[in-house]
Amino acid sequence: MPLLNSTPNGVKRKANDVAASPLKKAKNETPTFKHSRKAEEYGIVDREFYPPEMSNERCAMYKANEIERPIETLTIAQKETKARRDRIPVKGAVVHWFKCDLRITDNKALHLASEKAKTKGVPLICLHIVSPQDYKAHCTSAVRVDFVLRTLEVLKEDLAELDIPLYLETVEKRKAIPDKILELCEEWGASHLYANIEYEVDELRREALITRRGVEKGIAFEVVPDTCVVAPGELTSGSGGQYAVYSPWFRAWLAYLNTHPHHLSLFEPPGQNASSARKQFYNLFESPIPEAPENKRLTVDEKKRFESMWPPGEHEARRRLDKFIHERIHDYKDTRNFPAANSTAVLSVHFASGTLSARTAVATARDANSTKKLDGGDKGIAGWISEVAWRDFYKHVLAYWPYVCMNKPFKPEYTDIEWEYDDDLFQKWCQGQTGYPFIDAAMRQLNHTGYMHNRARMGVASFLAKDLLIDWRMGERYFMEHLIDGDFASNNGGWGFSSSTGVDPQPYFRIFNPILQGEKFDPEGEYIRRWVPELAHVMGKAIHDPHGRGAKGIGGYPRMCVDHKASRNRALARYKEGIKRDTA
């Protein structure tokens, strides 16, 4: 991408944005990043959709505000077209575009679209686009695609009760989505389109494009913040910048909400369409739920299993939230780190698909407390709210350090750590055959259920990056390709933390001992026995190191694939060497 030019009013603007073109700094060319590294060979960057890995110098330019961030691109597009959009009259319908907000309750853009439709007494139409290339580019798991499609069935029924149609269409080429959406608006006689902001780079750029193209066609695209409880940009540090450390960010988040409690007010569901909408848009009501793209289809047995494990829709999300708050939240702070305890809310799948808003979750937890202060009262409630806040934090990071969405670590200086690309060891990690029971239990849980407890996620991520010294981005991708709750910002943030390459990470010299992790967080071995049946008969501490502690009858369970002490020393040496190296 070329550098930005400053306009007379000081606003940063892009010239023609060709992602793979060489960098230019003023009139002088700067060094480009060396792409010969093994990371390119192992497909860390999906070259079908994206340019090669960017240079560290370009990352520094983002950090120094020398390059327009995608969120700024959208903000500028909305600002520069606002006067023209405001003058566009409401015509035959108003459209809401569902993306990762698959609910009718507490949905800001949907509510605003409904209110706009009411002003002229026109129908509200809802839309969802299935994009096979987006699924592929974003490494969306087959189990998550299945969950989304099942959720759309629930959503379609809920909307139909309000005489609101939900139209679904598969668009094969992701670049065709903006024009397809605007074409549908024109076909339906709609001059207003609403959606909630998504903070990934591709989505922000797409929304900016639709904003500008739409206004040229007489269509006002209103895109609003709703994914986060507190939108990116609302919190700034004392120096006026963005927070890169969770603790001060969280204090600012709490202070903001404690002094602006209306931000936890929930949006009403859309109003009822006139019954004539059913006749006028009969074909939209009859549009079927598309099949999953061929490369994202589950087997018949997998589909049955996941349907049983993960009921879809916002009603299920609300039921699960209420059950957690009534039965388990008070003990959450003391029990949340134990995978066998079943003490967490397991709501991440609903946050990721938008069947539950983070705002609803926080407001509901607050209302169950003895105080309206989010960090006061019941320790379990306050602790859970602080964990939900991490989702906001990572989306704020994604918005203001967008290169983390471009296969770069938050700390670009860690780019030249020399990773291993050992296929055999990687497959042992993937399949839960490392010989470390706590690690294997976690990976087998993921492969069978599409889910993994957060404490276990930290353990397996640290093990891959530091014990195996395998490029953490391979693990990040594997998680996205298998998790039902795959959310880019949270997944990237978690991997950055565990590999010590991300925002506010654990220090690189803090390396989890995988045996001690099991002893600390699964002391009775219940979690291990549940997911590693070869060890179901092993009792006591032997379950955490069965070969080393003389457990009998475990011939089928593998020995440790690496020695932790030797691996730890190797990791420390590699990190030290990589950090001091010139990586630009």
URPE-V909590 format. One line per field, one symbol per residue. ss: DSSP state (2 for helix, 1 for strand, 0 for the rest). psi: psi as a letter, one per 20 degrees, with the letter a starting at -180 (. if undefined). A space follows every 10 residues. Layout:
# URPE-V909590
ss = ???
psi = ???
This chain:
# URPE-V909590
ss = 0001110000 0111000000 0001100110 0000000222 2000000000 0000022222 2220000002 2222222222 2222220000 0011111100 0000000222 2222222222 0011111111 0222222000 0222222222 2222222222 0000111111 0002222222 2222222201 1111110000 2222222222 2222220001 1111000000 0000000000 0000022222 2222222220 2222000000 0000022222 0222200000 0002220002 2222222220 0002222222 2222222022 2222200022 2000000222 2220000222 2222222000 0000000022 2222222222 2222222222 0222220000 0222000001 0022222222 2000002222 2222222220 0002222222 2222222001 0222222222 2200000222 2222222220 0000000000 0002222222 2000022222 2022200002 2222000000 0000000000 0002222222 2222222222 0000
psi = prrqqprhji ppqqapnohj qqqpocipqr prqojiqhhg hjkhpnihiq rrprqhhhgh hghjkippqh hhgggggggh igghhhipqp cirqppopdl lmqiploghg ghgghghhhj krqppqqppp nhhggghjkp qhhggggghh hhgggggghh hjkpqoppqp ogphiigghg ghgggghikp jppqqqpqjq gghghghggh gghghhjkpo oopqphhqgp qpihpqrhij aqpjpgghgh ghgggghhim iiijpqpqrq rpqqhihhgh lghhhiprpq qqqhjkpqrg ggggghhhhm qrrhghghgg gggghhhihh jghhihjohi ilirhljhhh ghijipqhgg gghgggiiri qiphjacphg ghgghhhhhh ggghhgghhi miiijkkqqh nhijhjpoqq mohghghggg jlkijogggh gghhgghhij qpqhhhgggh gggghggikq phhhgggggh iiphkopggg gggghhghik iaplrqqhio opohghgghg ilhijggghh inhhjhipra ihhimgghjk qqkkhipqrp hqpgghhggg ggggggghhi qoj.
